[in-house]
Amino acid sequence: MSAPLVVVAKDSAEHKRWQYVQWLYLAGFLLLTPLVLEPFEIGKMNRALIMSVAILAVNLVVGFNGMLALGHSAFMGIGAFVTASMVQDENWDYWQVLPVVLIVGFIMGVVIGLPALRVKGLYLALVTIAQAAVFPTLVNIDELGIAARTGGPNGKGVSEEVIAPSYLEWLPGVDGARGGSAYRYWIIVLMLGITLLVITNYLRSRPGRAVLAIRDNEAGAAVYGVNLPVVKTMNFAISASLGSLAGLMWCLDKGFVAGQDFTFLLAIDLIIGLVLGGVGTIQGSLVGGLFVVWVNDLTKRISIPLGLYTLNGDGPLAKAIFGLILILFTFFAPGGIVSLARLVSSKLIKVVPLTPAGEPIEPLSNFDPGMESTRADAAVKLAVVPPVLLAIGWLLMSVNNLIVGVLAFGLRMTILMAPVAMLVGSNELKAHAAGNRPDSVQGPANMARLLGAAGTVFVIVYAVQRFVLNY
């Protein structure tokens, strides 16, 4: 499958249909998460989404600005402790603390960024590592009343419970045993969505393009009039503000903060999530947050008998499993999970950009294999294999083993490829009607369209059933 199965012009009707499928899958994921997960699992998902915001903050500096800053765990801690202090000691609501946290994070970013950004490369990394390492100690000191505000070594709890008001109990999962966790989930999803929208528009704006220009060619950006110190410092401050927002979300979800939550180990997790998700991509921040939390949790529950020794989450070699996974991803997905996903996606669909006049930069006919097309045969395989893997996955669910369970979940998710088979089959039939395909294409194309449509209907019906039964 060297050539893509589907070639569409950007923003064309066919491209929009493809995007609608992706948005539909995302909506299904968001709606079903608080309904099918247990309360403690919803808590893990909340933490994963919070980590995504923190990784996005790191990405603004490392991925989009090209600077090696590794101390954002401290900014998370600042946001968390400011939130806990204002909510618990001053009786503020969380929404009232939000602008304060953003402003404090921004100011701290400017204060730390002005001297720190005078150095580059490994020296900047060393400065920010020191920032992350010293933060847990600073929150415990008694001078200036810091320990009184932060709770010192014992941490600080927040007695205010985040409970859904009666007019929001219609949200999925909120009215029931999952109530508290599910309501916090929806708050975090809302904050994450707004954050992604703001950062996406920021990167497309004039200041955002200046940040990208510095990453790509610092000397060239200076020649074209970019004020390097100002742009770097402002971007670092925005990143710090975003990290503080992640700290607020952390406090909102856990209701307790302590200095040991924001050690240098958290900073390492943020860098791991950034690299594995994809440096310089917004989607990579989301994937990285999910990976760091869920894969870390899975490795703690793995149990592998090795003769006289059993490798499990409680043993001294437990971290070796997670380390092995990191090494494998480094070799097989050096650009991160998002880069790997884009590579796979490019084999399925190619989106041709448009010229300023609104025409494809290259005629779509140049990508058409004509009478030699094998797309219909590939679409049949794409329509037949996922249902088979789905059946195998369901059978494997009866096996009481974590690794087998993860494998079964992955096999079942292949059914999500059904719309692709349906789309390819429909396109091949249109090409045949236009005289660009031999008659032998009709059978495979019809089968691919039929099986793909059946798989698509199955996915929709199954998702609706789970939603109705659990809502």
Buried (B, 14 or more C-beta within 10 A) or exposed (E): EEBBBBBBBEEBEBBEEBEEBEEBBEEBEBBBBBBBBEBEBBBBBBBBBBBBBBBBBBBBBBBBBBBBBBBBBBBBBBBBBBBBBBBBEEEBEBEEBBEBBBEBBBBBBBEBBBEBBEBEEEEBBBBBBBBBBEBBEBBBEEEEEBBEBBBBEEBBBBEEEBEBEEEEEEBBBBBBEBBBBBBBBBBBBEBBEEBBEEBEEBBEEEBBEBBBBBBEEBEEBEEEEBEBEEBBBBBBBBBBBBBBBBBBBBBBBBBBBBBEBBBBEBBBBBBBBBBBBBBBBBBBBBBBBBBBBBBBBBBBEBEEEEEEEEBBBEBEEBEEBBEEBBEEBEEEBEBBBBBBBBEEBEEBBBBBEBEEEEEBEEEBEEBBEEEEBEBBBBBBEBBBBBBEBBEBBEEBEEEEEBEBBBBBEEBBEBBBBBBBBBBBBBBBBEBBEEEBBEEEBBEBBBBBBBBBBBBBEBBEEEBEEBBEEBB
